[in-house]
Amino acid sequence: MNENIMYALEIMGKGMGSIFAVIILLTIIVLLMAKIAEIRNKE
């Protein structure tokens, strides 16, 4: 049973890490889009 728990924690850690990475990536994309829109509006 202990092996099952460790295996489940490993899978959960990978899932949480990938979700965290996607959230950071989306945040960066939104910030870049806002900067581009700001630059275009100045022109």
PDB file of N, CA, C and O in Angstrom:
ATOM      1  N   MET A   1       0.833  -1.205   0.000  1.00  0.00           N
ATOM      2  CA  MET A   1       0.000   0.000   0.000  1.00  0.00           C
ATOM      3  C   MET A   1       0.865   1.252   0.000  1.00  0.00           C
ATOM      4  O   MET A   1       0.502   2.251  -0.621  1.00  0.00           O
ATOM      5  N   ASN A   2       1.984   1.216   0.674  1.00  0.00           N
ATOM      6  CA  ASN A   2       2.864   2.371   0.735  1.00  0.00           C
ATOM      7  C   ASN A   2       3.384   2.736  -0.649  1.00  0.00           C
ATOM      8  O   ASN A   2       3.554   3.916  -0.956  1.00  0.00           O
ATOM      9  N   GLU A   3       3.639   1.733  -1.490  1.00  0.00           N
ATOM     10  CA  GLU A   3       4.091   1.991  -2.855  1.00  0.00           C
ATOM     11  C   GLU A   3       3.014   2.714  -3.650  1.00  0.00           C
ATOM     12  O   GLU A   3       3.308   3.610  -4.441  1.00  0.00           O
ATOM     13  N   ASN A   4       1.768   2.317  -3.434  1.00  0.00           N
ATOM     14  CA  ASN A   4       0.657   2.959  -4.144  1.00  0.00           C
ATOM     15  C   ASN A   4       0.540   4.434  -3.773  1.00  0.00           C
ATOM     16  O   ASN A   4       0.278   5.279  -4.628  1.00  0.00           O
ATOM     17  N   ILE A   5       0.734   4.728  -2.509  1.00  0.00           N
ATOM     18  CA  ILE A   5       0.645   6.120  -2.054  1.00  0.00           C
ATOM     19  C   ILE A   5       1.772   6.944  -2.664  1.00  0.00           C
ATOM     20  O   ILE A   5       1.548   8.068  -3.113  1.00  0.00           O
ATOM     21  N   MET A   6       2.977   6.394  -2.681  1.00  0.00           N
ATOM     22  CA  MET A   6       4.102   7.124  -3.262  1.00  0.00           C
ATOM     23  C   MET A   6       3.899   7.341  -4.763  1.00  0.00           C
ATOM     24  O   MET A   6       4.213   8.407  -5.293  1.00  0.00           O
ATOM     25  N   TYR A   7       3.375   6.327  -5.434  1.00  0.00           N
ATOM     26  CA  TYR A   7       3.107   6.448  -6.868  1.00  0.00           C
ATOM     27  C   TYR A   7       2.035   7.516  -7.124  1.00  0.00           C
ATOM     28  O   TYR A   7       2.151   8.310  -8.058  1.00  0.00           O
ATOM     29  N   ALA A   8       0.991   7.527  -6.285  1.00  0.00           N
ATOM     30  CA  ALA A   8      -0.072   8.520  -6.430  1.00  0.00           C
ATOM     31  C   ALA A   8       0.458   9.935  -6.180  1.00  0.00           C
ATOM     32  O   ALA A   8       0.084  10.873  -6.885  1.00  0.00           O
ATOM     33  N   LEU A   9       1.316  10.086  -5.193  1.00  0.00           N
ATOM     34  CA  LEU A   9       1.890  11.401  -4.908  1.00  0.00           C
ATOM     35  C   LEU A   9       2.776  11.879  -6.053  1.00  0.00           C
ATOM     36  O   LEU A   9       2.811  13.068  -6.366  1.00  0.00           O
ATOM     37  N   GLU A  10       3.494  10.941  -6.676  1.00  0.00           N
ATOM     38  CA  GLU A  10       4.338  11.308  -7.812  1.00  0.00           C
ATOM     39  C   GLU A  10       3.489  11.808  -8.979  1.00  0.00           C
ATOM     40  O   GLU A  10       3.808  12.820  -9.603  1.00  0.00           O
ATOM     41  N   ILE A  11       2.414  11.093  -9.264  1.00  0.00           N
ATOM     42  CA  ILE A  11       1.515  11.509 -10.350  1.00  0.00           C
ATOM     43  C   ILE A  11       0.873  12.854 -10.024  1.00  0.00           C
ATOM     44  O   ILE A  11       0.773  13.729 -10.884  1.00  0.00           O
ATOM     45  N   MET A  12       0.438  13.011  -8.774  1.00  0.00           N
ATOM     46  CA  MET A  12      -0.195  14.263  -8.364  1.00  0.00           C
ATOM     47  C   MET A  12       0.788  15.425  -8.470  1.00  0.00           C
ATOM     48  O   MET A  12       0.410  16.516  -8.898  1.00  0.00           O
ATOM     49  N   GLY A  13       2.035  15.206  -8.089  1.00  0.00           N
ATOM     50  CA  GLY A  13       3.045  16.259  -8.170  1.00  0.00           C
ATOM     51  C   GLY A  13       3.282  16.690  -9.606  1.00  0.00           C
ATOM     52  O   GLY A  13       3.403  17.882  -9.889  1.00  0.00           O
ATOM     53  N   LYS A  14       3.350  15.721 -10.516  1.00  0.00           N
ATOM     54  CA  LYS A  14       3.530  16.063 -11.928  1.00  0.00           C
ATOM     55  C   LYS A  14       2.340  16.854 -12.449  1.00  0.00           C
ATOM     56  O   LYS A  14       2.509  17.820 -13.194  1.00  0.00           O
ATOM     57  N   GLY A  15       1.140  16.447 -12.059  1.00  0.00           N
ATOM     58  CA  GLY A  15      -0.062  17.158 -12.507  1.00  0.00           C
ATOM     59  C   GLY A  15      -0.109  18.587 -11.986  1.00  0.00           C
ATOM     60  O   GLY A  15      -0.402  19.520 -12.733  1.00  0.00           O
ATOM     61  N   MET A  16       0.181  18.749 -10.704  1.00  0.00           N
ATOM     62  CA  MET A  16       0.161  20.092 -10.116  1.00  0.00           C
ATOM     63  C   MET A  16       1.244  20.968 -10.736  1.00  0.00           C
ATOM     64  O   MET A  16       1.024  22.155 -10.975  1.00  0.00           O
ATOM     65  N   GLY A  17       2.402  20.391 -10.993  1.00  0.00           N
ATOM     66  CA  GLY A  17       3.489  21.154 -11.611  1.00  0.00           C
ATOM     67  C   GLY A  17       3.127  21.615 -13.006  1.00  0.00           C
ATOM     68  O   GLY A  17       3.418  22.749 -13.387  1.00  0.00           O
ATOM     69  N   SER A  18       2.491  20.736 -13.772  1.00  0.00           N
ATOM     70  CA  SER A  18       2.124  21.126 -15.136  1.00  0.00           C
ATOM     71  C   SER A  18       1.028  22.184 -15.128  1.00  0.00           C
ATOM     72  O   SER A  18       1.046  23.099 -15.951  1.00  0.00           O
ATOM     73  N   ILE A  19       0.072  22.069 -14.206  1.00  0.00           N
ATOM     74  CA  ILE A  19      -0.970  23.096 -14.104  1.00  0.00           C
ATOM     75  C   ILE A  19      -0.349  24.443 -13.736  1.00  0.00           C
ATOM     76  O   ILE A  19      -0.721  25.472 -14.300  1.00  0.00           O
ATOM     77  N   PHE A  20       0.589  24.441 -12.798  1.00  0.00           N
ATOM     78  CA  PHE A  20       1.269  25.665 -12.387  1.00  0.00           C
ATOM     79  C   PHE A  20       2.030  26.285 -13.559  1.00  0.00           C
ATOM     80  O   PHE A  20       2.014  27.503 -13.741  1.00  0.00           O
ATOM     81  N   ALA A  21       2.697  25.442 -14.352  1.00  0.00           N
ATOM     82  CA  ALA A  21       3.447  25.933 -15.515  1.00  0.00           C
ATOM     83  C   ALA A  21       2.515  26.554 -16.544  1.00  0.00           C
ATOM     84  O   ALA A  21       2.843  27.591 -17.122  1.00  0.00           O
ATOM     85  N   VAL A  22       1.367  25.945 -16.784  1.00  0.00           N
ATOM     86  CA  VAL A  22       0.408  26.482 -17.757  1.00  0.00           C
ATOM     87  C   VAL A  22      -0.153  27.816 -17.275  1.00  0.00           C
ATOM     88  O   VAL A  22      -0.313  28.739 -18.074  1.00  0.00           O
ATOM     89  N   ILE A  23      -0.451  27.932 -15.996  1.00  0.00           N
ATOM     90  CA  ILE A  23      -0.968  29.195 -15.457  1.00  0.00           C
ATOM     91  C   ILE A  23       0.073  30.304 -15.628  1.00  0.00           C
ATOM     92  O   ILE A  23      -0.278  31.420 -16.011  1.00  0.00           O
ATOM     93  N   ILE A  24       1.341  30.013 -15.352  1.00  0.00           N
ATOM     94  CA  ILE A  24       2.404  31.013 -15.525  1.00  0.00           C
ATOM     95  C   ILE A  24       2.530  31.399 -16.989  1.00  0.00           C
ATOM     96  O   ILE A  24       2.676  32.578 -17.313  1.00  0.00           O
ATOM     97  N   LEU A  25       2.473  30.402 -17.885  1.00  0.00           N
ATOM     98  CA  LEU A  25       2.572  30.671 -19.322  1.00  0.00           C
ATOM     99  C   LEU A  25       1.423  31.562 -19.791  1.00  0.00           C
ATOM    100  O   LEU A  25       1.652  32.513 -20.538  1.00  0.00           O
ATOM    101  N   LEU A  26       0.208  31.274 -19.371  1.00  0.00           N
ATOM    102  CA  LEU A  26      -0.939  32.098 -19.765  1.00  0.00           C
ATOM    103  C   LEU A  26      -0.821  33.517 -19.220  1.00  0.00           C
ATOM    104  O   LEU A  26      -1.180  34.474 -19.905  1.00  0.00           O
ATOM    105  N   THR A  27      -0.323  33.660 -17.994  1.00  0.00           N
ATOM    106  CA  THR A  27      -0.136  34.987 -17.412  1.00  0.00           C
ATOM    107  C   THR A  27       0.861  35.790 -18.230  1.00  0.00           C
ATOM    108  O   THR A  27       0.638  36.972 -18.491  1.00  0.00           O
ATOM    109  N   ILE A  28       1.959  35.162 -18.636  1.00  0.00           N
ATOM    110  CA  ILE A  28       2.961  35.855 -19.442  1.00  0.00           C
ATOM    111  C   ILE A  28       2.375  36.270 -20.791  1.00  0.00           C
ATOM    112  O   ILE A  28       2.627  37.379 -21.262  1.00  0.00           O
ATOM    113  N   ILE A  29       1.598  35.388 -21.411  1.00  0.00           N
ATOM    114  CA  ILE A  29       0.994  35.712 -22.707  1.00  0.00           C
ATOM    115  C   ILE A  29       0.040  36.900 -22.577  1.00  0.00           C
ATOM    116  O   ILE A  29       0.052  37.799 -23.417  1.00  0.00           O
ATOM    117  N   VAL A  30      -0.776  36.907 -21.538  1.00  0.00           N
ATOM    118  CA  VAL A  30      -1.723  38.018 -21.342  1.00  0.00           C
ATOM    119  C   VAL A  30      -0.982  39.322 -21.098  1.00  0.00           C
ATOM    120  O   VAL A  30      -1.373  40.362 -21.627  1.00  0.00           O
ATOM    121  N   LEU A  31       0.082  39.281 -20.305  1.00  0.00           N
ATOM    122  CA  LEU A  31       0.858  40.501 -20.045  1.00  0.00           C
ATOM    123  C   LEU A  31       1.500  41.021 -21.329  1.00  0.00           C
ATOM    124  O   LEU A  31       1.517  42.228 -21.574  1.00  0.00           O
ATOM    125  N   LEU A  32       2.026  40.113 -22.147  1.00  0.00           N
ATOM    126  CA  LEU A  32       2.627  40.538 -23.411  1.00  0.00           C
ATOM    127  C   LEU A  32       1.578  41.142 -24.348  1.00  0.00           C
ATOM    128  O   LEU A  32       1.844  42.134 -25.027  1.00  0.00           O
ATOM    129  N   MET A  33       0.398  40.548 -24.381  1.00  0.00           N
ATOM    130  CA  MET A  33      -0.666  41.093 -25.231  1.00  0.00           C
ATOM    131  C   MET A  33      -1.077  42.487 -24.765  1.00  0.00           C
ATOM    132  O   MET A  33      -1.362  43.359 -25.585  1.00  0.00           O
ATOM    133  N   ALA A  34      -1.107  42.693 -23.459  1.00  0.00           N
ATOM    134  CA  ALA A  34      -1.454  44.014 -22.930  1.00  0.00           C
ATOM    135  C   ALA A  34      -0.380  45.033 -23.301  1.00  0.00           C
ATOM    136  O   ALA A  34      -0.700  46.168 -23.654  1.00  0.00           O
ATOM    137  N   LYS A  35       0.878  44.640 -23.225  1.00  0.00           N
ATOM    138  CA  LYS A  35       1.961  45.558 -23.604  1.00  0.00           C
ATOM    139  C   LYS A  35       1.883  45.899 -25.089  1.00  0.00           C
ATOM    140  O   LYS A  35       2.064  47.056 -25.468  1.00  0.00           O
ATOM    141  N   ILE A  36       1.618  44.910 -25.927  1.00  0.00           N
ATOM    142  CA  ILE A  36       1.516  45.162 -27.359  1.00  0.00           C
ATOM    143  C   ILE A  36       0.362  46.090 -27.679  1.00  0.00           C
ATOM    144  O   ILE A  36       0.496  46.988 -28.510  1.00  0.00           O
ATOM    145  N   ALA A  37      -0.772  45.880 -27.024  1.00  0.00           N
ATOM    146  CA  ALA A  37      -1.929  46.750 -27.239  1.00  0.00           C
ATOM    147  C   ALA A  37      -1.620  48.175 -26.785  1.00  0.00           C
ATOM    148  O   ALA A  37      -2.031  49.134 -27.438  1.00  0.00           O
ATOM    149  N   GLU A  38      -0.908  48.320 -25.682  1.00  0.00           N
ATOM    150  CA  GLU A  38      -0.544  49.643 -25.180  1.00  0.00           C
ATOM    151  C   GLU A  38       0.374  50.365 -26.156  1.00  0.00           C
ATOM    152  O   GLU A  38       0.208  51.560 -26.404  1.00  0.00           O
ATOM    153  N   ILE A  39       1.345  49.638 -26.712  1.00  0.00           N
ATOM    154  CA  ILE A  39       2.268  50.229 -27.676  1.00  0.00           C
ATOM    155  C   ILE A  39       1.533  50.643 -28.947  1.00  0.00           C
ATOM    156  O   ILE A  39       1.803  51.711 -29.497  1.00  0.00           O
ATOM    157  N   ARG A  40       0.613  49.814 -29.416  1.00  0.00           N
ATOM    158  CA  ARG A  40      -0.130  50.137 -30.646  1.00  0.00           C
ATOM    159  C   ARG A  40      -1.052  51.348 -30.458  1.00  0.00           C
ATOM    160  O   ARG A  40      -1.254  52.136 -31.382  1.00  0.00           O
ATOM    161  N   ASN A  41      -1.613  51.484 -29.235  1.00  0.00           N
ATOM    162  CA  ASN A  41      -2.495  52.615 -28.984  1.00  0.00           C
ATOM    163  C   ASN A  41      -1.741  53.936 -28.919  1.00  0.00           C
ATOM    164  O   ASN A  41      -2.310  54.986 -29.216  1.00  0.00           O
ATOM    165  N   LYS A  42      -0.470  53.897 -28.535  1.00  0.00           N
ATOM    166  CA  LYS A  42       0.327  55.115 -28.463  1.00  0.00           C
ATOM    167  C   LYS A  42       0.613  55.669 -29.869  1.00  0.00           C
ATOM    168  O   LYS A  42       0.740  56.878 -30.058  1.00  0.00           O
ATOM    169  N   GLU A  43       0.709  54.767 -30.839  1.00  0.00           N
ATOM    170  CA  GLU A  43       1.011  55.201 -32.212  1.00  0.00           C
ATOM    171  C   GLU A  43      -0.198  55.760 -32.829  1.00  0.00           C
ATOM    172  O   GLU A  43      -0.162  56.184 -33.985  1.00  0.00           O
TER     173      GLU A  43
END
